């Protein structure tokens, strides 16, 4: 590429222009109907997602964080319980555990996938352990077979954190269909993202689904009848319009991300960098494209000088966050710490052109 071209981490404007007419028509219909809360688009979107994921129920809520929070309550996790999860994830995973009064127990990660290491999970199980939250990080499915085996053996619940994995699958089964519940985020930059905040809980359990529907609407099972302390956590009708338009294209979007990733990986491996791991057992949908390198600072400096987006997800693992170290406790998780020191995420979105990818790769090659 010639000239000074800005390449962002994600190009939501480009995607919007390709679906603008359909979204605006849908929004106009909602405005004319004046049905803004739990209306027909939310109901239709819930049915469409349940069918896509292969589950009985999908319940919209206000955010991915709320989805985790409500799912944990519905799974029976509460005060005094322990929940095993990864330290290499966004804070929302641990926040949801704290919200229900439980204690997050951080374990180390697989150095290839950056997801929970099942061997370390088993060693962390105690009589207080109630649940496991695997995170399908960056769109890479966690080792659910091993985790399901551990959960069955120790009578634990699994709540999947699917915030970054919409459309990812394992042996033909979608993430979000492999635990008692799955929690999705529709933050704008996600593979399936809305134009604000939004979330969803997926489940095959009639009981869990019914409980989530009560919890998201002020603990109400019928208007002005409140059975428990609930929350105001409803997916917005206008956001459901956006999500329905995008859901029809999610396979194309995810395949576009995989196309970008494959082009990156082939070139980066030749440069001696470590591209994301894929073993063919699961379908990675590349919410982020995250490589490992000892030359991170030099590469980032070159990318930024060329106005090319890049980011570090995540620079500080959760067990080293002030929230968890303020008490003086200090845990060592060497793999998570090593990955956090070497990881680098590159721009990835379906609309990224081959010439832009080549320009990014040439910039990295120059930095090395």
C-alpha positions in Angstrom: 0.0 0.0 0.0 1.1 3.5 -0.7 0.6 6.6 1.4 -0.3 7.0 5.0 -3.3 4.7 5.5 -5.1 4.3 8.8 -6.0 0.7 9.6 -8.1 0.5 12.8 -8.4 -2.6 15.1 -12.0 -2.9 13.9 -13.9 -1.0 11.2 -17.5 -0.8 12.4 -18.2 2.1 10.0 -17.4 0.0 7.0 -19.6 -2.8 8.2 -22.5 -0.4 8.9 -22.5 1.0 5.4 -23.0 -2.5 4.0 -26.1 -3.2 6.1 -27.3 0.4 6.6 -30.6 0.3 4.7 -31.8 -2.9 6.4 -30.9 -1.6 9.9 -32.5 1.7 9.4 -35.7 0.2 8.0 -36.0 -2.1 11.0 -35.4 0.8 13.4 -38.0 3.0 11.7 -40.5 0.2 12.2 -39.7 0.0 15.9 -40.1 3.8 16.2 -43.4 3.7 14.5 -44.7 0.8 16.6 -43.4 2.4 19.9 -42.7 -1.1 21.3 -39.3 -0.5 22.9 -39.1 -2.9 25.8 -39.2 -6.7 25.3 -40.9 -6.3 22.0 -41.2 -8.5 18.9 -37.7 -8.1 17.7 -36.2 -9.2 21.1 -38.5 -12.3 21.0 -37.6 -13.1 17.4 -33.9 -12.6 18.1 -34.0 -14.9 21.1 -35.7 -17.6 19.0 -33.2 -17.1 16.1 -30.2 -17.4 18.4 -31.5 -20.4 20.2 -32.0 -22.1 16.8 -28.5 -21.1 15.7 -26.8 -22.3 18.9 -28.8 -25.5 19.0 -30.3 -24.8 22.5 -33.8 -24.6 23.8 -33.6 -21.1 25.2 -31.8 -17.8 24.6 -32.7 -14.9 26.9 -31.6 -11.3 26.1 -30.2 -9.1 28.8 -28.5 -5.7 29.1 -24.8 -6.8 28.8 -22.4 -9.7 28.7 -21.5 -8.9 32.3 -25.1 -9.2 33.3 -25.4 -12.4 31.3 -22.7 -14.0 33.5 -24.1 -12.5 36.7 -27.7 -13.8 36.0 -26.4 -17.1 34.8 -24.5 -17.7 38.0 -27.5 -16.9 40.2 -29.7 -19.2 38.1 -27.1 -21.9 38.4 -27.3 -21.7 42.2 -23.9 -20.1 42.9 -23.8 -17.8 45.8 -22.3 -16.7 49.1 -19.4 -18.9 50.3 -19.0 -20.8 47.1 -15.9 -21.0 45.0 -15.8 -20.6 41.2 -12.8 -21.7 39.2 -11.9 -19.6 36.3 -9.0 -18.2 34.3 -6.8 -15.3 35.3 -6.2 -14.4 31.6 -9.5 -12.7 30.7 -11.4 -9.5 31.0 -12.4 -8.4 34.5 -16.1 -9.0 33.9 -15.6 -12.8 34.3 -14.4 -12.3 37.9 -16.8 -9.4 38.6 -19.8 -11.6 38.0 -18.4 -14.2 40.5 -18.0 -11.4 43.2 -21.5 -10.0 42.5 -23.1 -13.3 43.7 -20.9 -13.4 46.8 -18.7 -16.2 45.6 -14.9 -16.3 45.5 -13.0 -16.5 42.2 -10.3 -19.1 42.2 -7.8 -18.3 39.4 -5.9 -21.1 37.7 -3.3 -21.0 35.0 -3.8 -21.4 31.3 -2.8 -23.6 28.4 0.2 -21.9 26.8 -1.1 -22.8 23.3 -4.8 -21.8 23.5 -4.6 -19.3 26.4 -7.7 -21.0 27.8 -8.2 -22.8 31.1 -5.8 -25.7 31.6 -8.0 -28.6 32.7 -5.1 -30.3 34.6 -4.8 -27.2 36.8 -8.5 -26.9 37.2 -8.7 -30.4 38.8 -6.0 -29.4 41.3 -7.9 -26.3 42.4 -11.2 -28.1 43.2 -12.1 -28.0 46.9 -15.3 -28.9 48.9 -16.4 -25.2 48.4 -16.1 -25.4 44.6 -19.5 -24.9 43.0 -18.8 -24.0 39.4 -16.3 -23.6 36.6 -16.3 -20.6 34.2 -14.3 -21.5 31.1 -13.7 -18.5 28.8 -13.6 -19.2 25.1 -10.9 -16.5 24.8 -10.4 -14.5 21.6 -12.9 -16.9 19.9 -10.9 -20.1 20.7 -13.1 -22.8 22.3 -11.9 -24.1 25.6 -11.2 -27.8 26.2 -14.8 -28.5 27.1 -14.5 -32.3 26.9 -12.0 -32.4 29.7 -13.9 -29.7 31.7 -17.2 -31.5 31.3 -15.6 -34.6 32.6 -14.3 -32.8 35.7 -17.6 -31.1 36.3 -19.5 -34.5 36.1 -17.0 -36.2 38.4 -17.1 -33.5 41.1 -20.8 -32.4 40.6 -20.0 -28.9 39.5 -21.9 -26.5 37.2 -20.3 -25.1 34.1 -21.2 -21.5 33.0 -19.5 -20.7 29.7 -18.1 -17.2 29.1 -18.9 -16.9 25.4 -18.4 -13.1 25.3 -15.8 -13.5 22.5 -16.9 -16.7 20.8 -20.3 -16.3 19.0 -20.2 -18.9 16.2 -17.2 -20.9 17.6 -17.8 -24.6 17.9 -16.4 -27.9 19.2 -17.1 -31.1 17.3 -20.1 -29.4 15.6 -21.6 -28.0 18.9 -21.7 -24.3 19.4 -20.1 -22.7 22.4 -22.9 -21.7 24.7 -24.5 -25.1 24.4 -22.0 -27.1 26.5 -22.7 -26.0 30.1 -25.7 -25.3 32.3 -25.6 -21.8 30.7 -23.6 -19.7 28.2 -23.1 -16.0 28.6 -22.7 -13.8 25.5 -21.8 -10.2 25.0 -23.0 -8.1 22.1 -20.5 -5.2 22.7 -20.1 -3.3 19.4 -16.7 -4.8 18.5 -17.8 -8.4 19.1 -18.2 -10.9 16.2 -21.9 -10.4 16.7 -22.2 -6.8 18.0 -24.9 -4.3 18.5 -24.7 -0.5 18.6 -24.4 -0.2 22.4 -24.5 -2.8 25.2 -26.3 -6.1 25.0 -26.0 -9.6 26.2 -27.7 -13.0 26.2 -27.9 -16.2 28.3 -28.2 -19.5 26.4 -29.4 -22.8 28.1 -31.1 -26.1 27.6 -32.6 -25.9 31.1 -36.3 -24.8 31.3 -35.7 -24.0 35.0 -32.6 -21.8 34.3 -34.4 -20.0 31.4 -37.4 -19.2 33.5 -35.3 -17.9 36.3 -33.2 -15.7 34.0 -36.4 -14.2 32.6 -37.6 -13.3 36.1 -34.2 -12.0 37.2 -33.7 -9.7 34.1 -37.1 -8.0 34.7 -37.0 -6.8 38.3 -37.7 -10.3 39.7 -41.1 -10.2 38.1 -42.8 -13.3 36.7 -46.0 -11.3 36.0 -46.5 -7.5 35.9 -46.4 -6.1 39.4 -45.8 -9.5 40.9 -42.2 -9.8 42.2 -41.0 -13.1 43.5 -37.3 -12.2 44.3 -34.8 -9.4 44.1 -34.2 -8.9 40.4 -32.5 -6.5 38.1 -33.3 -4.1 35.3 -31.3 -6.0 32.6 -33.3 -6.2 29.4 -32.0 -6.3 25.8 -33.2 -3.2 24.0 -35.6 -3.6 21.1 -33.6 -1.3 18.8 -30.4 -3.3 19.6 -32.3 -6.4 18.7 -33.0 -5.0 15.3 -29.3 -4.5 14.7 -28.5 -8.0 16.0 -31.1 -9.7 13.8 -29.6 -8.1 10.7 -26.1 -9.2 11.7 -27.1 -12.7 12.8 -28.2 -13.5 9.3 -24.6 -12.7 8.2 -22.6 -14.2 11.1 -21.3 -17.2 9.2 -20.0 -14.8 6.5 -18.5 -12.5 9.1 -16.7 -15.3 10.9 -15.4 -16.9 7.8 -14.1 -13.4 6.9 -12.2 -13.3 10.2 -10.8 -16.8 9.6 -9.6 -15.7 6.1 -7.7 -12.8 7.7 -6.3 -15.0 10.4 -5.0 -17.6 7.9 -3.2 -15.0 5.9 -1.6 -13.6 9.0 -0.6 -16.9 10.4 1.1 -18.2 7.3 3.3 -15.1 7.1 4.0 -14.6 10.8 5.2 -18.2 11.3 7.8 -17.6 8.6 9.0 -14.5 10.6 9.5 -16.7 13.7 6.5 -15.3 15.6 4.0 -17.6 17.3 0.5 -17.3 15.7 -2.7 -18.4 17.4 -3.0 -22.2 18.0 -5.5 -24.3 16.1 -5.7 -28.1 16.3 -8.8 -28.7 14.2 -10.9 -29.9 17.1 -12.7 -26.6 17.5 -13.6 -23.8 15.2 -11.8 -20.6 16.2 -13.7 -17.5 15.2 -11.0 -14.9 15.9 -12.7 -12.2 17.9 -9.1 -11.2 18.4 -6.0 -12.3 16.4 -3.3 -12.6 19.2 0.2 -13.7 18.6 3.2 -14.1 20.9 6.5 -12.3 20.5 9.6 -11.3 22.5 9.7 -8.2 20.3 6.3 -6.7 21.2 7.5 -3.2 21.9 9.3 -2.8 18.7 6.4 -4.2 16.6 3.9 -2.0 18.4 6.0 1.1 17.8 6.3 0.3 14.1 2.5 -0.4 13.8 1.6 2.8 15.6 4.0 4.9 13.6 2.2 3.5 10.5 -1.2 4.3 12.0 -2.0 0.6 12.2 -4.1 -0.5 15.1 -2.7 -2.9 17.7 -3.5 -3.7 21.3 -2.5 -5.9 24.3 -5.3 -8.2 25.6 -4.5 -8.5 28.5 -1.5 -6.7 30.0 -2.3 -7.6 33.6 -3.8 -11.0 34.5 -6.6 -10.9 37.0 -4.7 -12.4 39.9 -2.3 -9.4 39.7 -5.1 -6.8 39.6 -5.3 -4.4 42.6 -8.8 -5.7 43.3 -7.4 -9.1 44.2 -4.0 -8.1 45.6 -5.1 -5.3 48.0 -5.5 -7.9 50.8 -1.8 -8.7 50.5 -2.3 -12.1 48.9 0.0 -12.8 45.9 -0.5 -15.7 43.6 1.9 -16.8 40.9 0.5 -18.1 37.6 3.6 -18.3 35.4 1.9 -19.2 32.1 -0.6 -16.4 32.3 2.1 -13.9 33.3 4.4 -15.0 30.4 1.6 -14.7 27.9 0.5 -11.3 29.2 4.1 -10.1 28.8 4.4 -11.3 25.1 0.9 -11.2 23.6 0.0 -8.7 20.8 -3.3 -8.4 19.0 -3.6 -7.2 15.4 -6.5 -5.7 13.5 -9.1 -8.3 12.5 -12.5 -7.9 10.9 -14.3 -9.3 7.9 -13.8 -6.2 5.8 -10.0 -6.1 6.1 -8.6 -6.3 2.6 -5.7 -8.4 1.4 -3.7 -5.4 0.6 -4.2 -4.0 4.1 -3.2 -7.4 5.6 0.0 -7.4 3.4 0.8 -3.8 4.5 0.4 -4.8 8.2 2.7 -7.8 7.6 5.3 -5.8 5.8 5.3 -3.3 8.7 5.9 -6.1 11.2 8.6 -7.6 9.0 10.3 -4.2 8.9 10.2 -3.9 12.7 11.9 -7.3 13.0 
